[in-house]
Amino acid sequence: MTVETRPDIFQVFPSNELHRGRFDGDHDSHQVAVIDVGSNSTRMEVLQLTTDYDLRVVSEVKALLRLASRKTKDGRLLPSAISELSRLIDDFATVARASNVDSIRAVATSAMRDATNRDEVVRQVTNDTGIELEVISGAQEAEFGFLGAVFTLPAHDGVLFDIGGGSVEFSFFQHRSLRDAFTLDLGALRVSNDFLNSEQPERDAIMGLRRHVKKMLRASGMPPIAEHGNLIGAGGTIRNLTKIDRETRDHSFGRLHGSVVPYGSLKTIVNGLRGLDRASLAYMPGLNPERVDSILGGAIVASEIAKFFNKKPILVSGRGIREGLAMSGVIEDLPSIEEVRRRSVYALGARFDTWDRLRADRRAAIARKMAALLLDHLDEEMTQLIPHVARLIDTGRSVNYYDRYLHASNIIEQGEIGGFSHRDIGLMSAALRFGGSYSASMSRYRPELKKSDRTIVRRATSILRISDEMERRLGADRYSQIVMDIIGDRFEVRAPELNAWDPKRFAARFKRTFKLDFAVVR
């Protein structure tokens, strides 16, 4: 199924003006509850979207309903399932209203699309709860999933696949715009029920499922993925496979969003799962017990999808359809990665009373100016990251002024900032951690960073420390007038406000890292 491409209508506004008319009165945020009735589970999230693209989870509840397995032979959803669905939606709506949401939206996906009595179910749920249940198409599911899953990932082009309980949605995008969407009936619960319904599936059953998935993928008409494109995975199955993978490999950060699972790791996981019965699976590290019945089927589907798309590693999204639904109508198209980064950094900084946006921008401007002159000593990757790190230094002051670099480093690791890869986050965090301790270890950041990154990190740290010191001495109208240049083996800075500053301590570090003298020229 193909989604018609819409024109790019997103416009970038200043932070305090972004779609102001679409928010409530003078408030700069929109709060919505999204109820997602899936084939396996039903979830509700209360999400707050601010004008800086900051999407925060306010509340979440979920229940395992397994609608795909609770149907008659002719495809009718069982009365008991309908009653339980109504009860859950009513309870979820109560939680949502207690959070003072602006609106509640309930949608149903594959299991309800396939139900032969879906219209009857929708009427009963609406009558029982007062909440209108919307059965969305596969194309709509792919569109909402794309908006939610890709928004905060550093991905320009590629394909997103979301493994649900009943179906898999594929969203092809270029330049962060959705181009095509496909839906295949390869959901984890569906294929597990159809092929792997024994206590310990036999080899022939597993091979039969593999052949079925390959056949469906080849017959779908989906285009190949570009060599530079990302293969992005979303949905509960992918998140759970990522948790299993984390039990076998080192990862620097706890967050799943932005993780990478190689094709080889998927193969290893499948081989590990296929040798276990369901009782043993319940004790598998990283596996959610609620997915014991469907994880092997979902893992096989994910593995075959990755193989179909040239064995590309899977970039994991911790977001999906619920986040996309919350943003739909407010944000129509994905902004650039750089814009997402900048706004996301602003949103994280704004959570701390010690952070001042104007000062953060002044420090970033000084750091950017220094980095541009020192480009031959850095690299493009770190040069782009330095202004964002500079903006977040003062978040650490909220914990302790004297260890602010260390605390800001922790905040970057733990905070939700979009548009950055795990490697980006590692570089940013390390640059701040070295600011607090010159002898900080790089081993903390394996496998995202290598020992060879230490030199670049130290150089970034030197720029950040000097930018921080200069910003403290330059008024709001003066920072843009600072003059910098490299003359021979010396980095020179000129500004009247700096004439009394003795940068000796900072110049020593600068000399060690850049092999250049640092001087304030009076």
N, C-alpha and C positions, 0 to 999 in steps of 0.2 A: 504494500500500500504506500502511496506517495503523498507527501504533504506538500501542498502548494507553497512555494517560497514567498514570504511577505517582504515588502520593501523595508529597508533599514530606516526605521522612524525614530530610533532612540537618539536623543540629543543630550549632550552633557551640560548640566547646569551647575552653577556654584552649589556647594553643599547645602546651604540653607534655602535653596530655591527649587531643588529637584522635585518636580511634580507636586509642588506645594498644594495645589488645588485638590489633589487626590488623597491628601491626608486630612485628618480630622481637626478642623479649626486651626489653632495656633500650634498644635503638637507636630513634632517632626518625626513621627513614627506611625506605623500602621500595624495593628495587631489582629491576627486572624487565626482561627482554628480550622485545621484541615483534618477531616476524617477520611482515611484511605481503607476501603473495604477490598482487600486482596483475596486471592484464591486460597492462601494459606493462613494469613493473619490479618487482623484488623487493628489499625493504629490511629491514634489521634495526637497531633502536635499543635500546641499553641505557639505561634511564631510571631516575632516582632521584627518588622522591617523598618530600618531607619533610612534617612535620606543619604547616608553614606554607605548604602548597600549592606549594612550590618544586619544579618539575619540571625536573630538569637532565639534559641529554644527556651520558652518560658515554662512550658509544662508538657509532659508526654505520658500517655498510657497506651497499653497494647493488650491484645488478647489473641490466643490461638483459636481460630474459628474453623479453619479447614473447609471452607465452602465447596471447594472443588471436589471433595470426597463425600459430600452430603447431598447427593442427588439421586433421583430415581433413574431407572434404566432409560426412560425417555427424556432425561435431562432436566427434570423439574427439581428445583431446590426443595428439600424436605421441610415440612411445617415446623419441626423443631429447630431447624437452622434459621428459618425466617424469624421465629419468635426470639431466639437468642440474639440475632442480629439487631432486632429492634431494641432489645434490652441494652445491648452494648452501646448503640448509638445514643440512646437516651441518657445513659450514664456518662458517656464521653461528653455530651453536650452540657451536662451539669458541671463537669470539670471546666469546660471551656468558659461557660458563663461566669464561673467564680473567678476567672482570670480577667474579666472585663474585656472580652474580645470585641472587635468592631463587627465581625461577621463570622459565621460558621459555614463551611463548605464541606459537603460529604460526597465522595465519588466512589464508584465501584468499577472494577476492571474486569479481567478475563473471565473469572468464574461467573460473574453476573451477566456478562455479554453472552456467554454460552447457554445460560439458563433459559429453558423454553417458557418458563413462567415469570420472566424478569419483570414484565409490566405489572403483574400482580404483586410481586415482591416490593417493587417501588411504591405502589399505592399503599400497601399495608404498613411499610416503614414510615411513610409520610404521615399516615393517619395515626400511628402509634406514638410518634415522637415529635411531630411538627417540623421535622427536618427533611428537606427535599433531598432524596438520594439521586444523584446524577450518574447514569451509566455512560462512561466515556468510551469512545472508540479507541482502537489500537493506535491510530494516527495521533489522536489527542494525547493519549498516554505517552507516546514517544516525544511529542512536543513539550509537554509539561516536564517530563523527565529530563529532557535536554536542557531546558532552562534552569532547572534546579541543580542538576548534577555537574554541568560544565561551567556554570557561572564563575565559581571561584577557583577553577583549576587553570594552570598555565598552559592551555592548549588552544592553538589557532585552528588546526584542521584535524580531521579524523573521524572516528565512528564511536558512538557510545552504545553499549548494549546493557540492558537492564533485565536481569533474570528474575522474574516473578514466580509465583506458584503455578500459574497456568500458561503463561506465554513469555516470550522474550521480545522486547522492543529494541529496534536498531535505529539510531538517529545518525545520519551522515551530515557532517557540517564542514563548511569552508569559511575561513576568515571569521570564525565565531558566529556564523549564520547557518541556521538549519536549512538543508537542501532536500534531503529525502528521508523517508521513514518507512520501516518495514516491521511487520509483526509476524512472528512464527510461533506456532503452538508447541513450544519446547520448554515450558516452565518446569521448574525443578520437581514440584509435586506431581504434575501431570505425567512426566516421563517416568518418574519413580513408580507411580501406580500402574502405568501401562507396561513397563518392562522389568522392574526390579521389586516385585511385590512379595518375594520370598524372604524368609528370615535372614538368609545369607545368599545373595544373588549368585547364580552360577556364571561361569565364564561365558557360556553361550548367550545368556541374557544380557550381559554387559556388552559383548560384541554386537549383539542385535541392536542395542541402544546406540552404540557408536555409528553403526551403518545408517540407522534412521536419522541421526543428527546430521551426518555428512550429506545424506540424500536431500534433506530439507534445505540445508545451506546452499548446496549446488543448484537446486531448483528454484531458489528464491529470486534469482536475478539481481542480487545485490552486487554493486560494483566493488572492485578491489580497493584496498586502502592505499593511499599515497605513501611513498617511502618515508616521508618526513612526518606523516600523520600519526596521531596518538590513538591507541586502542584503549578506551575507557570502559571500565566495568562498574556497574552500580547494582543496588538491590541487596536484600538480606543474604542471599547465597554468596555473593561476592564478598561481602563484609565478613561473613563467617569463614570463608576460605582464606581470607587475609589474616584473620586471627589464628587459624591453624598454622599458616605459613610463619607467623611471628614466633611460634613456639620452636621452630627449627632453625631460624636465621636471626642474626643480630639486626636490630633496628634502633636508631638513635632516639626516636620520638614515639610517644604513646598514641598519637593520633593516627587513625586509619586513613582519613581523607588525605589524598596525595601520595599514599604509599604505592609502591610498585611491586607487582608479583610477576616474576619471570615465567615464561612458558615451561621451563624445566621444573620449576617448583610446583606448577599445576600437575604435571605428570607424576611427580613424587607423591603429591597428596592423593591423587586418584589411586595409585598403586597401594598406598597405605590404607585407604578406606576400603578397597575391594576385598581385602583379606580379613575384615572384621565383621562379626555378626552385630545385630542391632544392640544387644546387651553390652557388648564390648565398646561400641561406638559412644555410648553414654559417658565413658570415662576418657575419651580422647581429648588431650589438651587443646583448648581453644574452641572446641565444638560446643555450640549451643544445644542443650539437650532437646529443645523443641524442634531441631532440624535433623534429628537422627534418621527419620524416615525418608528425607529428601536430599540429604547432603551429597550422597554418592551420585545420584542422578544429576544434581546441579553441577557437581564438579566435572562430570563427564561432558556436559553441555558446554561449560566454560572452557574446558580444555580443547574441545573440537572447534569452538569459535575462535580461540587464539590461534589454533593451527590453520584454520581457514584464512585468517588474516595474517599470513606469513610468519606465524609463531612470534608475533610481537608481544612484548611484556605488557601486562595490564596495569594501567594507571587507575588506581582505585578512587572512586568518589564516595564519600560518606553521605552524600545528599542525593535527592532524587525527586520523585513526583510530588511529594508533599511540599517541599521547598519551592518547586516550580509553580504549584498551584497558589502558594502564598504570594509569590512575586507577580503572577500573571495579572494583567490589568493595571499594574503599577509600573513594572518594567517590561517592555515588550521585546527588546532585543539586547543581546549581550554587549556590554561596553568592551573596550580594549582591555587587554591584560594589564597594561600600565595604569589605566584608570581604575581598575578594580584594586590593584595594589595600593595606589595612593589613597583612595577612599577607605579601604580596609584598615590601613595604618592609622588614618585619622579616627576611625571608629574605635579602634583598640585604645588609642591614646586618650580619647575622650572619656573612657571609663575610669580614669584616674584624676583625682583632684589636683595632683601636683603637675599635671601636664597642661601646657599652654600652647595652643595651636600656632599663634604668631611666632613665639620663640622657636617652636619646632621647625617652622618653615624657614626662619632666619638661619638656624643651624644647618638645615638641609641645603640651603643655597650656598653657604660658605663651603660645606663639604663637597658639594657638586663642583664648585669652581676649582677647588684643590684637586679633586680626582681627575678632572678634565685635563689639567696641566700635567698630571702624573700618569697619564694613560699608558705610557710606554712601560711603566713600572707595575701596572696592575693588569687587568684584563677586562674585557667588555662586561662579563658577568658581574664581577665585583663592583665595577664602576656604576652599574645601574642600581645595585643594591645599597650602596653607601648612603645616598640621601634618605632612603626609607629607614635605615638604622639610626641615622642622626635624629630623625623625628621622634624616635621612641626612647631616647636616653632618659628623659625626665620621668618616664613611667616608673623607673626604679626608685626614684625619690619617695614614692608613696610608701615604700617599705623602710628604706634607710638611706639617708643622703650619702653617707660615706661609702656604702657598698652599692651605689645606684647602678653601676655598670653590670655588676653580677646579677642584681635583681631584675634589671631590664632584660638581660640575657634569658633568665628563667621565664619572664613574661612572654617573650617572643616564642619560646619553645611551647609554652602552655596555652597562649592566647590563640584566638581564632582569627588569623589573618589570611585573606584570600589572594590568589594570583601567584603564590610562591610555591615552588617545588620543595620537597624535603631537603634537597641539597641547598636551595636558597636559604631556607630557615637555618640550616646548620652553619652556613657561612655568616649569616647575620648574627646569630647567637654567639658564635665563636669570636667574632670581631669585638663584641661587647665584653665577653668573658676575659679576653686578653687585655681589655682596657682596665679590668680590675686586678689582673695578675699576669705579668709578662710571661711567667713560666707555666701558664695554664696548659693542660694536656689536650692534644687533638684526639686521643683515643676515645673520648666521650662521644665523639661525633661519627664513629664508624658505624655503618659502612658508607654513609653519605659523603664524608670527606676523607681525603687521603693525607698522608704525611706531607706530600708535596704542596698541599694547600696552605701549609703553615706560613710560608713567606707572604702570600697574598693576604692572609688574614691579619698578620702583624702589621702590614702596610696600611690596611684599612683601619686598624685600631689607631695607628698614629694619626691618620687624617681625622678620625672622629674625636680624639682627645684634643687636638689643636683647634678644631672647629668649635668644640664645646667651650674652650677657653676664650676664643676670640668672640664668640657670640655673647658671652657674659660681659664683655667690655664695649660692645658696639650697640648703640641705641637703635631704635626701630627705623630711624631714617638714615642710618650710617652704614649698615652692614653691606648694602649694595654698592657702596662707594669704595670698598676695599680693593686695592690693586695687588695682584700677585703675578709673579713671573719667575722663570728659571733662567738665571744668568750663570753660565758656566756650570760649576759644581755647587751652586747655591740656589736655594729656593727663597725668594725674597717676598716680603709682605710689607705693604705701605698703607697706613691709616693713622691719622693724627691721634685717635683715641688709644692706639696701641703703643705710643711712644714711651710710656712709663712701664710697660710690661717687659719683664725679663723672662723669656721663654726657655731658659737654659735647660731645665729638666725635660721639657718636651723636645727640645732640639737634639738632645742626646739619643732619645729613642728614634727620632726621625732619621738621624745619621746612621744608626744601626740598621734600620729597615730599608731606607732608600739610597744609602751611600751618598747623600746630599746634605750639605749644611743647611740649617734653617735659620733665617735671620729676619728680624724686624728692622726695616730700613727707615731711619728718621730723617 
